[in-house]
Amino acid sequence: MTRLIYLVSSGLLAAAVSGSNRTTTPEGNREGRQNLNLGVFSVVKFPNDACGGTNNLNGTCYTASECTSKGGSSSGSCASGFGVCCTFSLSCGGSASENNTYAIMSSYDTSSDTDPCIYTFCKASTDICKLRIDFESMTVDTSSGYIAYPLVAARGDAFNNGLSLGKCDTDFVTITNPGGTSPPKICGVNTGQHMFIDASSSCNDIKVDIDTGVSTTRSWQIKVTQYTCASQMIPVENCLQYHTGTSGTFYSFGWDTSVTTITSTTHNHLQDQHYEVCFRRERGYCSLCLTAQIWGTAAIIMTSYGVSAAGSAIGHQATDSLCGLGLAAIAQTNNHLDYIEVVNLQPSIGTTATAGAHKMCGFVWNSIAIGAIHAIAGAIFTSCTWSTPFKFGVRFNAEEINLDVATAAAIAAIVSENVEMTTGAGTGMTGFYMAYWQNTC
């Protein structure tokens, strides 16, 4: 939408004023008309583009009166001073249909703030197709339920009592997607994460549930950006996350990137996560490579990748049929492994789209078949794909129990919940913090 502002030149004003004092003789009228003809209407046009406010929030360029009528806050100027950068923020229970609207909670107060805290976002226009939700900062409680069971037989009791890692059973964030699939429930630290969801004609809610009985510091700043269906900044495929550019990083929900030394207790991935991370293939680029962003150099300084065990005697890494299986050695019906799904993963950049692995699991990011290479101190493994569209599928089930076992034989029989403290490896509960880059054709 473009705003028009009509400005009358000072020459026209002078002619109009002086003309009002003239006698109404034909000559006077003629002279007045000549002076009026010297006046020029100036029309200033400016689009309602996104702008950066002086309050460090993004906004929309409106006239000052429009900003006030829409309930926004003027934060600096735009359009060469003819408009104001109008920013919009919601408190709990608020709703908005403006682009670049923020939900901000500087410090949640369990005694006075609403629980749950719900924000409602509606389409700005009928041609809006997607909402991008950016967690510019997000910290709520993570219920780890971290309990070690030394006996395999106790595993069933742990499931029955709901004692598990990453369950999000105290604080959690949910987002509605009427008519579509809702994103997974998340909790913990999610600063820097984002989600794309369909913009619903029934509006979309972001709900933050708080366990007021848990004492912890909670705060968030969430930005919601609206995109038309024609935008090149939105995913065409069914993607929860979408990355553009030839390189970058991404990480599992609940991952705190401010903690750079990883141990078995600093990073544990969330349960019940099923979604696609997608990467726009850039012009002139044909393959995508991925590796762990942080590689550990000691058993207690781990690598930023660990997704389930490998279903092998060593449990370091496995591909395809060894991922996503349950083990008969433990008589539990819900005993399936977590895994990552990327089509045709290969252990190098390569030159053609040769067939590779489709699933990855274990403590080491390495697409070489199990038994070939395991964790090696100082080694950094890369896996690449030529298959488009570029997707990184996350498949985490609703179970994650930590089991500490005393013998190597027991390790061979346990699935995703074991801790394997090998140099260059993560654990079955770590999750992922990955680097990616695209390669020219």
HELIX and SHEET records of a PDB file:
HELIX    1   1 SER A   10  SER A   20  1                                  11    
HELIX    2   2 PRO A   26  LEU A   38  1                                  13    
HELIX    3   3 ALA A   64  SER A   69  1                                   6    
HELIX    4   4 ALA A   79  GLY A   81  5                                   3    
HELIX    5   5 VAL A  152  ALA A  154  5                                   3    
HELIX    6   6 ARG A  155  ASN A  160  1                                   6    
HELIX    7   7 ASP A  320  LEU A  322  5                                   3    
HELIX    8   8 ALA A  408  ALA A  413  1                                   6    
SHEET    1   A 2 THR A   2  VAL A   8  0                                        
SHEET    2   A 2 PHE A  41  PRO A  47 -1                                        
SHEET    1   B 4 ALA A  50  GLY A  52  0                                        
SHEET    2   B 4 ASN A  58  TYR A  62 -1                                        
SHEET    3   B 4 GLY A  83  LEU A  90 -1                                        
SHEET    4   B 4 SER A  73  CYS A  78 -1                                        
SHEET    1   C 7 ALA A  50  GLY A  52  0                                        
SHEET    2   C 7 ASN A  58  TYR A  62 -1                                        
SHEET    3   C 7 GLY A  83  LEU A  90 -1                                        
SHEET    4   C 7 THR A 101  MET A 105  1                                        
SHEET    5   C 7 SER A 219  THR A 228 -1                                        
SHEET    6   C 7 ILE A 128  THR A 139 -1                                        
SHEET    7   C 7 HIS A 194  ASP A 198 -1                                        
SHEET    1   D 4 SER A  95  ALA A  96  0                                        
SHEET    2   D 4 CYS A 117  PHE A 121  1                                        
SHEET    3   D 4 ASN A 204  ASP A 209 -1                                        
SHEET    4   D 4 PHE A 172  ILE A 175 -1                                        
SHEET    1   E 6 GLN A 241  HIS A 243  0                                        
SHEET    2   E 6 GLN A 273  PHE A 279  1                                        
SHEET    3   E 6 PHE A 390  PHE A 396 -1                                        
SHEET    4   E 6 TYR A 339  LEU A 345 -1                                        
SHEET    5   E 6 ALA A 357  GLY A 362 -1                                        
SHEET    6   E 6 GLN A 317  THR A 319 -1                                        
SHEET    1   F 4 SER A 247  TYR A 251  0                                        
SHEET    2   F 4 GLY A 431  THR A 440 -1                                        
SHEET    3   F 4 TYR A 285  ALA A 292 -1                                        
SHEET    4   F 4 SER A 383  THR A 385 -1                                        
SHEET    1   G 3 SER A 247  TYR A 251  0                                        
SHEET    2   G 3 GLY A 431  THR A 440 -1                                        
SHEET    3   G 3 TYR A 305  GLY A 306 -1                                        
END                                                                             
